[in-house]
Amino acid sequence: MPLLDFQPPHSPAPVPQDVVRFIAEADRRIERFHEDCRVPGFVASDYALAYRFLRDLAAGTEARGRRFCEWGSGLGVVACLAAMLDFDACGIEIEADLVDEARRLADDFELPVEFVCGSFVPRGAEKRVYSAGTYSWFTTDGDHAYEDLGLDPDDLDVVFAYPWPDEEAVTADLFEWYAGTGAVLATYHGTDGIRFRRKTAARRPRR
């Protein structure tokens, strides 16, 4: 199997107060955003949980490097948390209003995170996505964000994503095909927590 499940060693240390304050402000902005401009499919994560898991990942040896990308980054909260943990963080989001909000949040907390508007589906993968089925919110519309970031998908060491149940298989498939060997996929599953998988081998040549 190209993707192998693993669990980072867990630290019982509490979430630092500066991170708690950041998450509280992010939650306030998310609530305000929902009131002013509802975006279909945008659901907030458990950010304290995400921070603890990313801290465990950063402290261990499971991640091959520090380049982090949040797929479907919304207000960019997890990418900002990754930057707090010294990841080289970026986020890709299809909704321009959310990108603007994410940039403001990062700027207000002086966090070095780059957010771009577009699709996290790599160029050429659109047929692969839609040949697998139809989805609640998954879309390939929009600019190809990796070009704006100056990155290729296999440059990313850690990807954090929020697949809806009907999107889980295609999200994993895209990661298997386009991520580099040794890269980590972290996916948020609501009350089921966060699942970590590592790409252990190259998949067959792309067609």
Secondary structure as UniProt FT lines:
FT   STRAND          3..6
FT   HELIX           17..36
FT   TURN            40..41
FT   HELIX           47..59
FT   STRAND          67..71
FT   TURN            74..75
FT   HELIX           77..84
FT   TURN            85..86
FT   STRAND          88..93
FT   HELIX           96..108
FT   TURN            109..110
FT   STRAND          114..117
FT   TURN            123..124
FT   HELIX           126..131
FT   HELIX           145..149
FT   HELIX           153..155
FT   STRAND          158..161
FT   HELIX           165..167
FT   HELIX           168..178
FT   TURN            181..182
FT   STRAND          184..188
FT   HELIX           190..192
FT   STRAND          194..199
//
